Every structure is written in C-alpha cells, then in structure tokens.
Amino acid sequence: MPSRLPDGEPGPVDRDLLAPHTDRPGERPFGIYIHVPFCVRRCGYCDFNTYTATELGGGAAQASYADTAAREIAFARHALGDLDLPVQTVFFGGGTPTVLPADDLVRLLRTVDDNFGLAPDAEVTTEANPESVDKTALDTLRTGGFTRISFGMQSAREHVLAVLDRQHTPGRVQDVVADAKAAGFERVNVDLIYSTPGETDDDWQASLDAAVATGADHVSAYSLIVEDGTRLAAQIRRGELPMPDDDVAADRYLMAEQTLRRNGFDWYEVSNWARSEQARSLHNLLYWTDGDWWGIGPGAHSHVRGLRWWNVKHPTAYAGRVGDGLSPAHAHEVLDDETRRVEEVMLRTRLADGLPIELLDGAGRAALPDLQARGMLELLDDRAVLTLRGRLLADAVVRDLLG
C-alpha cells in the first residue's frame, strides 16, 4: 500500500458513479482487500501507508479500527446496489494486520460475509509478522474462516534482519509456520527480500534453504527497492550503507529459481513460486488478471470494471469520513479501453500462464520475433511466455511489447 496517492478526479464513490461500471455482474472475479495501517515499528525500507501510534485521534485508534472498517464494508455493499457479487478472495494487508486482535480480524471477515456472501471456496489471507501471532491467535483465525497466511520472513540472518529493522529472530519463522499448520492452515506463504546491503550469497542461500525448510507451500521473493523518504534511503545517501547492485540482484534471483525449483516449487509470477497450482495466491492473481476488488481502509485502492479509486491516506481523515457516512474516496479515474489493455500487457506478461497475444497491438506483435530470437520469450500456442532470461529483464520485455 504505497504512502503517496496519485492524482485523479476528485469526488466520492457512490451508486451514481459506479452505475456505468456494474452492468455485467459476475463477469470477473470479485475480491475484498482490507488495509490495516498499523505496525509496532516502521521498518527502515518501508514506504507503505502505516503508522506506529496506537492512538491517532479522530476515531482512528487501533482499538476502534475494526468498527470503522466494518462501516466501509457496509458502505461498499450499499454503493454496489443489488449486484450479486459473492466474494472469492479476501486479503488483509498492511501494515501488520495481526497487530489487531484476531477476534477483530474474524469480525471483519464476518462483516464481509454478512454483506456480500463468501464464495464456498473463498480464499481468505492475512499477512503477519512472525512475532505478531501466537498459537491462540492462529487457532482463532483458522476457526474464524481464514484459509491462508503470509509471514514476513525476509531473511534467515540476524545481521540482514537488523539492516531491515525486522524484530523477529531467524528461528521464529520455522516455529510460527509449524504453529500455523497445526492450527489447520494448509496454505502458508513466506516473503523474502534479497539484495539487502551487507547480504552475501551465503546469507541469501541460507534464507532460501530456511524458507524451504519451514514447509510453506508458497514463497515470494522480492529485490529490495530503496524508496525515497525512507530511513534506508537516508542511510545510503549518507554513505552508511551501499546501494543494492542490479547485477547482484540478478544473481540472487537465479539462486532463488534454482533452489526453489529443486525443492518442488514452480514460478507462476516473476516474484512468486508455489508447490502446486492450488497453492497460488488467488487474490494476487485477481490483481494481475484485471479482476475487480474493493479496497477497505485508508489509502486503499479499488477497481470495478474500469473505474479505479483510492481512499484518503490518513487514518484520522478516513475514520472521519466513514464515521459521517461519507465515501472515503480521495479521487478516482475511469480507465479507457487502451489503458486497460496496456495494464493487462504489463501484468500478464509477468505470469507463467503467459500473455495472450490478442492483447498486443501491431507494434507489439511485430516485436515478438526479435524477443524470441533474443531468448526473452517463448511462443506457446496463442500466448507469449517469459523465459528465465526474460524474467530477469521483464520490464524491458514489457517496454518492447508496448512499443
């Protein structure tokens, strides 16, 4: 959840604004994202819309946040009118959702079900830090309907975790994944970050091996991005830490691919690997395949059939609007057909299922033979699929496909 909001057309989201975009209910999968904007401590690399204060004023306290978010869920149901939209995925992100009591998270899930109805096989995910849950909380979440949990592991080496300002000890991840499985979670993800300043190849290999050893069925691995305005960016600017190196990042990605594939994982998105098709994140696939979702919470983004909007950023402003029965939307934009096509090319190219060639215009189709000759793409039936080399240069491939 980025901390800076884009520009757009001001105005609330209501039935009148949504009406032209809701004429074909059920055409695409529908999900709910719930942003919990609280953390015990802000990590030095983090640029997300998160806050560490337990009391922000104006109804934005952690203790009352579940009530506030529940009001927006009810608002969403009213704004979408009589559309039959059973929710296929729910994702609690942050921040750290599990700084809220597990009972609050379950209550919010119940509110989604009461207002929209959960599909029988709905995927329900929460992010968590290893130190933010215990066995009791995990039992409560699983009993309450959560089916998937994603732990922010990041690294298995203490000195790397220290640079990232992470608070857990390396062995905690192994324990908490075991606790999640004991609670009944069959779907468990661990997040990793590579190319942290001071990380060696041995450190990264140890993190990969530790992630596999947890028994999780999904691994996400992201190259560290230095965001302006973060504490990490300031440390690098002052010369206290080196800037991550692109060549090192490429080597680390190759290590991830080799280790994860050797241990039964297959990539299905450039930064995501799963042990089976069933272990893939359905909620993230909804984003990557132009699905529809309503984002709950401060700064949360939503998309319904070409209408995109985003909420006011600060929890106090958000709580004030929702408490007054108003739309919390800060601004919106209507995506024309060409913008949607471009975004689909950008996102679907990153998927192992490949980019449908029909989404390309003439210039994009003309670029295919050269990309294939350079070993970036394979053409399989009616789709273009990234090779391993292409995955390392995915952004460049997309630029060529978009001309």
C-alpha positions, 0 to 999 in steps of 0.5 A: 500500500504505497504512502503517496496517492496519485492524482485523479478526479476528485469526488466520492464513490457512490451508486451514481458513479459506479452505475456505468461500471456494474452492468455485467455482474459476475463477469470477473472475479470479485475480491475484498482487500482490507488495509490495516495501517498499523505496525509496532515499528516502521521498518527502515525500507518501508514506504507503505501507508502505516503508522506506529501510534496506537492512538491517532485521534479522530476515531482512528485508534487501533482499538476502534479500527475494526468498527470503522472498517466494518462501516466501509464494508457496509458502505461498499455493499450499499454503493454496489446496489443489488449486484450479486457479487459473492466474494472469492478472495479476501486479503488483509494487508498492511501494515501488520494486520495481526497487530489487531486482535484476531477476534477483530480480524474474524469480525471483519471477515464476518462483516464481509460475509454478512454483506456480500456472501463468501464464495464456498471456496473463498480464499481468505489471507492475512499477512503477519509478522512472525512475532505478531501471532501466537498459537491462540491467535492462529487457532482463532483465525483458522476457526474464524474462516481464514484459509491462508497466511503470509509471514514476513520472513525476509531473511534467515540472518540476524545481521540482514534482519537488523539492516531491515529493522525486522524484530523477529529472530531467524528461528521464529519463522520455522516455529510460527509456520509449524504453529500455523499448520497445526492450527489447520492452515494448509496454505502458508506463504513466506516473503523474502527480500534479497539484495539487502546491503551487507547480504552475501550469497551465503546469507541469501542461500541460507534464507532460501534453504530456511524458507524451504525448510519451514514447509510453506507451500508458497514463497515470494521473493522480492529485490529490495527497492530503496524508496525515497523518504525512507530511513534506508534511503537516508542511510545510503545517501549518507554513505552508511550503507551501499546501494543494492547492485542490479547485477547482484540482484540478478544473481540472487534471483537465479539462486532463488529459481534454482533452489526453489525449483529443486525443492518442488516449487514452480514460478507462476509470477516473476516474484512468486513460486508455489508447490502446486497450482492450488497453492497460488495466491488467488487474490494476487492473481485477481490483481494481475488478471484485471479482476475487480476488488474493493479496497477497505481502509485508508489509502486503499485502492479499488477497481470495478470494471474500469473505474479505479479509486483510492481512499484518503491516506490518513487514518484520522481523515478516513475514520472521519469520513466513514464515521459521517457516512461519507465515501472515503474516496480521495479521487478516482479515474475511469480507465479507457479501453487502451489503458486497460489493455496496456495494464493487462500487457504489463501484468500478464506478461509477468505470469507463467500462464503467459500473455495472450497475444490478442492483447498486443497491438501491431507494434507489439506483435511485430516485436515478438520475433526479435524477443524470441530470437533474443531468448526473452520469450517463448511462443506457446500456442496463442500466448507469449511466455517469459523465459528465465532470461526474460524474467530477469529483464521483464520490464524491458520485455514489457517496454518492447511489447508496448512499443 
